[in-house]
């Protein structure tokens, strides 16, 4: 297992398989990547990188985008990765617009679980946020199909935007109970969006957490998941809260690294000045040992972007 200079183990690899997407969400941060690149890794290249990662103690893999289901070979990518021994968690994050068509294929290929972005179940609000013609009902059909296919747990990602969907949290909790899914409330991050948009629509979820605590049977702090708190509500719903800035505890507990769509190891969502190019080395004939060294180098470059006691000044 790789440990960085801050004592944080490296357990997860988050892979952007494409920058392409059929949505234009108002809060999209493109995984902190340069959207201008058109290079994409081939399935066998992704698989080889994952094999190297697993040798170094990484056992959690998440596929993301853009919208990963846009790739016509996404099922092949999942199948290649699922065959690698040592992976305990293989997940995919999607906007859900094509999940109905892909759920069965992905499950049969070896996908274990799925995260679905669903910022609202109201047509007007949903379309305003996603800037698409897809309706929430289309996504919900995909969620139900994923459950039938055996993908579990299913998490619903709701980025909370002040003045847009912050008044729908109770409704989303009811939806989570009705559909038997986990609700994940996510604070807007100051990356990929205009600063004016961030200041206007960022909502500190601390007040929401206080209310959740009052209605919870148990609160679990997920130490290996950026110290996220999970609230087990009296009505049986699980609500997880993602506060990426807070007091720095989120970053201090990060256990993941990213792989960009064009094949660069990215130690931190918030930075692009410390990338390690692994795809170019693969295409120039690098050995697995050399690829391991690139992971070790990237791990040395891992550093908490927000450190303890550090707060974002939203007043400027």
N, C-alpha and C positions, 0 to 999 in steps of 0.2 A: 504493500500500500504506500502511495506517495503522500507525504506530509509537507505542507508548505512552511514558510518561515514564520507563520503565525500559529502554527500548531494545528492547522485545519487539514483533515484528511481529504483526499480526492476520491469521491465515490461515484459521481455521476457525470455523464457526458450528454450534453444537449446538442443535437445535430440539426442544423438548418439544411433541409434537402433542396429547397428552392426559395427564391425571392418572389416568385410569381404568386399572385393572389387575385381572386375574383371580387374582393372587397377593397374598400379604401377607408378603413376605420379611422375615426378622428384621433384616436389615441395610439395608433400603431407605431411601435418603436423599431420595427424591422430587426429585432434581436440585437439592436445596436450596431448593425452592419452597414456597409456601403451598398446601397441598392443598385448602383450603376453597373456592377459586375454581372456578366452573363455566363460566367463559367459555373458549371455544376458537376459535382462528383458523380461518377458512375456507381451503380450498385456494388460491384466488386471492390471498388476503391473504398467505399464507405465501410463495407464488411471487413476489409483488411485493417482499416484504422480501428474499428471496434475490437477486433481480435487483439491488437496491440494494447489497447486500453484495458481490456479484461485481464491481460497478463500482469498489468500494473495495479490491479486491485479495484478497478472501476467495475461496478456491477449493475448500475442503473443507467438505462439508455432512454432518451426521449427524442422523438422525431418531431420537428416543427418546421415553420416556414416564415414568411409567406404562408400559403396554404399547401401543406404537404400532399393532399389528395389531388392536387392539380397534376402532379407528376404521373404520367401514364404507367411508370414502372414502380410505383410506390409499394404495391403488393410484393414485387420481387425484392425490394429493399428490405421490407419487413421479414420476408422468408429467409433471406440471407443472414440477417442479424439473429433471428430466433434460433438458428442452428448452432450458434456459438455457445459452447459450454461455459458456464460461469455467470451468465446473465440472470439476475433474479427479478428484474423489473424492466419490461419493454413497453413503453407508452408512446402515445401520439397526441399532439395538440392540434385541434382543427376548429375551423369556424362552423363546422357541422353541415354546411350547405350540400355536400355530396356524401355525407356519412350514410344515408339510407342505402345508397347504391354500393358502398364499399364495406360496410360493417361485417357482413358474412365472410367476404374474401379476406379481410384483414385478420379476423379471428382465426380462420383456418390456416392462415400463413404464420400465425404464432404471436400476434399482438395480444398483450395481456389486458391493457386498460386504455382509456381515452379521456382526455380533457376537452371539453367543448366550450368555446366562447359563446356566451349568451348574455349580453349586457341588458337585455330587456325582453319581456314576453308581450310587450305592446307593439303593434305594427309600426305606428308612427315613430315611436322612440327608437325602436330597433333600426329602422331604415335611416333615421337621422344619424345614428352613431356609426353604422356600418357603411352608409352611403352605397347601398346595394338594393336590388329589387327582390332579394330573398326575404321571405317572411319568417317570423319566429316559429310558426307552425311547421314549416319545411324542416327546420333544425330539430324541432321536437320529435318529428317522425324519425329522424336519423338517430336521435338519442334512444328512442324506444326500440329501434332496430338493433342498436348496439347492445342493449340489454338482452334482447332475445338471442343475440349471437354469442352471449356469454362473456362479453367484455366487462370487467369489473375491477375495482369500483369505477363508476363514471363520475367525473367531477365537472361541475358547471363553473366556468370562470366568468365572474361579473366584475368588470372594472367599474368602480363607482365614480360617477362624475357629478359633482355638485351642480345643481340647477338643471340637470338633464335626466338622470335616472336614480338619484339618491333617495327619492321618495318611494321607490319600488322594492326596497330591501325586504320588507315584511311580505310582500307579494311573492318575491323570489323564494323566501323561506317556505312559504306554503306550497309553491311549485315543487321545491326540492322534496318536501314530504310526500306530495302526491305522486311524484315520479320515482321516489326512492333513489335519489342521487345525492351526492355531496355538493354543497354550495361553497364556493371559494370567493370571498370578497377581496378584491385587489385594489390597493391605492394606486392612483395615477402616478406614474414616474416622470421625472423631469428629463426625459430622453426621447428624441424623435418628434417632439411637439414644440410649438412656439412657446416661449416663456410666458407670454400674455395668456395663452390658452391654459397653461399649467396653473398660473395664479388664479385664474377665474374658476376653473373646474376641479382643482385638487381639493379633496376632502379628507381631513384627518379622521381615520376610522377609530380613534380612541374612544369617542363617545358611543359608537356602535358596539365596541367591545364591552363597555360597561353594561350596556343593556343586555348583551348576550350573556354576560356573566350572571346576571340576575335570574335568567331563565335556563341556566345550565345545570345539569346533574354533575358534570365533570368538565374540567378544563385541562387539556393536554398540551404541553409545550414540546414541539417536535425538534429535538436538539440537532438532528442531522438534516433538518430541512429549514435552515436559516432561523431557528427559534420561533417558527410560526406557531400560533396558538390555535388549537382546535376546540370548538365548543360543542359539547354533546348536549343538545337541548332536551327539555322535558318532553317535547312532542316526538322525539326520536330522530330529529334532523341533526346532521353533522354540518357545522359551519366552520370553515377554516378562514383565517384572516391573514392576508399578506401585506405587511407594512415594510416596504423596502428601504425606508430611510430611518425613521424613528430615532433611536439613540445610537445607532451603529451596531446594535446586537444582531441585526439581520445579516449584514455583511460579514461580521465576525464569525458567524456560524455557517458560512457558505461552504458547500462540499462539492461544487460542480465546476465544470469547465465547458466552454462552448466550442463547437466546430462549425465554422461559417460555411455558407453554400459553396464558396470557391476554395474550400479546403484549407482553411487556416485555423489553428488552435487559438481561441480567444479567451484569455484568463478572466475577463470581467466584462459584463454587459456595458458598463459605462465608459470603456476605454477602447481605443483602436491603435494606440501607440506601442503596444507590447505583443502584437500578434506573432505567431510562429507558423510559417508556411510549411505544411506537411504534404499537401497534394503535389506541389512541384517536385518535391523530393521523391515521392512515389513514382511520378511519371519520368523521372530521370534515373530510376533504377535503384533506389535506396533499399537497403536490407531492413528486416524487421528490427534488428538491433539499433540501427540508425534512427528508425522511427520511434523506438522507445526513448532514445536520447532527446528527441524533439519534445516528447511528452514531459520528460524530466525538466527540460528547459522551460517549457510553458508553465509547469507547476511552480518553478522557482520565481516566475513572474507574477504569480497570483498574490494579490494584495487586497485587503478590504478597502473598498472605495470610500465608504462611510465608516469611520472608526468610532469607537465608544466615546460618548460625550459630544459627538459632532451632530449638529442640527442644520438643516437647510434653512437659510434665511429667505422666507417668502415675502418679506416686506419690501425688498428692493427690486 
